[in-house]
């Protein structure tokens, strides 16, 4: 997973962020919130919608980063817009495929 993250694989970056947030495999003291936020930001750059949403919540709540409610909401809105665009593209792609008899 680390090798994939080094190669900017967004799902791997997000998975590592979740591991950092949860302190998976260790104690509660093994959590690294700043690293989780940084990994979410990087995954978001590469289009990972859940990472953008997580980053928005972190900013709104001040979780691992200085609280910035307005910036957090901006990321949440961006994640929602991307999710809607992806859903629409999938839906209309399916309709086009049916029209073409695929």
N, C-alpha and C positions, 0 to 999 in steps of 0.2 A: 504494500500500500504506500509506503514511504517513497519508493521509486516512482510510482505513478504520480504522487503528489509533486515530486521534484520536476516531473515532466508536465506540470500544470493540468493534471487530470482533475477537473472540478469535483466529481463525486468523491475521489480519494481525499482531496483537501477538506471537503466538508466532513467526511468520516473522521479524519484526524482532529478536526475542530471539536466534534462531539466527544471524542475520547478525552481531549484536553479539558473540556467543560465538566465532564463527569469524573475525571480522575480514574478512568477505567483501569482495572488491574492493580490498583494501589489503594491507599487510604484517602480520606477526605483532604488531607494535606497535600496530596499529589496533584490536585487540580491546578491548572494553569489557565486562568480566565483570560489573561492578556493574549496568550498564545492562541486560545480558542477564537477570540475576536479577530486576531490577525489572519488566521486560517479561513474564517468565514468571509472576511473581506476579500481575500485572494480568490476563493471559490466563487464569490459573487461577481468578481471582475470577469470570470470566465463563464458567467451566465447561469450559475446554480441558483435556482429560485429559492429553495429552502434556506440556503446560506444567506441570501439577501434578507429574507424574513427574520432569521435568527439574529443577524447583525442589527436589524431595525429594533428588535426587542431589547438587545443588549444596550443599545444607545438610549432607548427610552427609559430603561430601568437603571442605567449606570452599572451594568453587570460586566466587570472586566475592563471598563472604559469610562471616561468621564461622561456623565449624563448629558445628553443633548436630545431633548424631546423632539424638537422640530426636525432634526436630521434623522432621528429614528423613524419618525412618521414618514419622512420622504422615502426611506428605504422600504418601509412596509408598503407604501403605495406603489413603488416601482416593482416590488415583487408581485403584488396583485395584478398589475398591468401586464407584466410578462407572463404570468400564469394564464390570464385571460387570453392573451394573444396566442399562446401555445395551444390552448384548448380550442380556440376558434380555428386555427390552422389545421389541427387534427380533425375537427368536425368537417370543415369544408373540403379538406383533402379526401375524407371518406366519401362525401357526397359526390365529388368529382370522379372518384374511382367507380362508384356505382353507376354514374352517368355513362362512363366509358365502357362499362361492362366488365370491369376487372374483378 
